[in-house]
Amino acid sequence: MSTIIQEPSAAPMSPPSDGLYEIIDGKVVEKSMGVYEVHLTNLIAFFLGRFAFDHQLGYVESEMLFNFGVEGQPQRRPDVAFFSYQRWPKGRRFSSENALHVVPDLVVEVVSPTISANEVEEKIVEYLAAGIGLVWVVYPTTARIYVHDGSSTIRVISRQGELEGGDVLPGFRLPLSTLFEVEAGND
């Protein structure tokens, strides 16, 4: 469940100085994650980032706010995003704005206990409608990743499987056993 931290008004929105947020229907909405979800986010960003850097493909960012340039569409903060040098040329300067104006090629959402199934589905629909070619939805409690590529088929990869970059990141492979090294909830 998301928490609205600022209602729309005539004055410009001021995002919180600390914490993560998204802008949905003109409202600043707080985004929260647990420790395990943050850990998985960092691992995925590491593996994707290393691959993208080694192959000079583009940028991998975690928790960056994106404006997809579609009127009325929320500004979203995927847990991890990859955008190629074709979408944001290598060496192009990043601004100091709150949101980056680019549509990523790939986004990753790590589902935390505080988010509803409807909220996850809304994000997937928005991402695909914006032109994002690949969406990975990570479910930490079941150690599964749901792969959405805009087709009517959703692939589900379990702990014994391997995540692939498809047409977006050709050659990228990540065994889920590497990502989910220990059982979720063991502390």
N, C-alpha and C positions, 0 to 999 in steps of 0.2 A: 504494500500500500504506500503510495506516494503522499507526501505531506506538502500542502500548499503553504509557502512561507511569505508570499506577497501577492495580494490581489491586484488586478490591473487598475490603473488610475490615469488621470490626465498627465501626471508627471511621469518622466521616463523611469523605467524600472531600474532599480539598483540591486544587482545580484549580491548575495551574501559575501562578506569578505573571507569567510572561511567555509569549508564544506563544498560539496558538489551539488549542482542544480541543473535543471533543464528548463526551457521556457515552452510551456504548453498552453495554447489558447490564451496567450498574453499573460500568463501567470508564471511566476518563478516557483518551481516545484523542487523541493529538496530530494536528493538522491542519496540513499544510504546502502552500505554494504558491510557484511561481516568480514571478519579476519580471513576465513578460509576463501571467501569469494575474492577478496583483494589479492591473496596469495596466488590463486588460479589466474587472475587477470594479469598479474606480473609475470607469471611463467609463460603465458600465451604471448604477451608482448615481447618477452625476451626471445622466444623461438622464432616468432614472425619477424622481429626486428633484425635478428642475426641473419636470417635467410634473405630478407630484402636488402640489407646492407651488403652482404657477401656477393649478391647477384646484381647489385646496383639497379634495383627495380623501383624504389620509391621510399616513402616514409611510413613508419609505424608509430602511432601515438596512442597513449592510454589516457582516458578521461578527458579528452579534448572536446570542447563544445563546437558543434557544426551547425552552420546555417546552410541548408541545401538550396537556397535561392528560390524556393517555391512559396508563393504568396499564401499566407495563412498556415503554413506547415510549421510544426514545432521545431525549435532548435534542440537537437538531441546531443547527448553526451554518451556515445557508446563506450563500453568498457575498454575496448581496443579497436582501432581503425587502421586500415592500410589504404593509402592512396598513392597511385603510381606517379612517376615523373611525367607521364602524359597528362595527368590531371593537375599536377602542381610541379612545374619544371624544377629540376635540380638546381639549387642555388638561388631560387626565387625567395625573396625575403618574406618572412612571416610578420604580419602586423601585430600591433598590441591590442587589437580589438578583443572583445570577449569571445567571439565565435569566428571560426575559420569558414570562409565562403568557398567550399569545395564539397563535391559529393565523393565520398570514399568509394573505393572498389570493393572493399570487404569491411564488414563490421562484426564485432564479437560482443555478445551480451552474456554476462555470467549472471544467472538468475539467483537472486538472494531470497531468503524467506519472506522479506517484506514486500515483494512485488507480486501482484496477482497475475493469473493466467491471461486475463483480458489485457492487462498492461503490456505483457510480453507480446501478445498477438498484435496489438496496436503498433508497437514499435516495428515489428517485422513488416507489416503492411506498409507503414510509412517509409521504411528503408528501401523496400523493393520499388515502391512507387516513385521514389526520388532518383532511381537509377543505380542503386547499389547492386552489384552483380552477385554478391555472395554474402550470406548472413549465417553466422554460426551462433547458435544458442546453446550455452553450456549449462547443464543441470548438475551441480556439484553433488547433490545427495544421491543421485543414481549413477553418477560417473558416465553420463551420456552427453553427446553433442548432436543437436538437430541441425542439419545442413539445409538451408533454403537457398535456391539459386534462381528463383523466379518461375520455375516450372511448376507443374502441379504435383510433382513428386518431392517428398521430403525424405531425405536420407537420415537414418538414425545410426550413430556410431557408438558402440559400447566400449568398455574398458579394454577389451581384447582387440578392438579394431584400430584403424589408422586414419587420421584426418589428412585429407589431401587438399591442395590449393586449387585444383581444377584449372579452368582457363584463366582465372585471376592471378594465381601464383603457380604457374607450371613448375613441377618438380618439388614443391613443398610437401613434405610428409612428416607427420608427427604421430608416433604410436601413443594412443591414449594411456597406455600403461606408464609412460614417462610423465604424462601430465597428472594422472591420478595415482601417484606412487603409494599413497596410504589410503585406507578406507576413510571416507568422509565421516566426520563426527568423532573420530578417535583423537582424544587429547590426553 
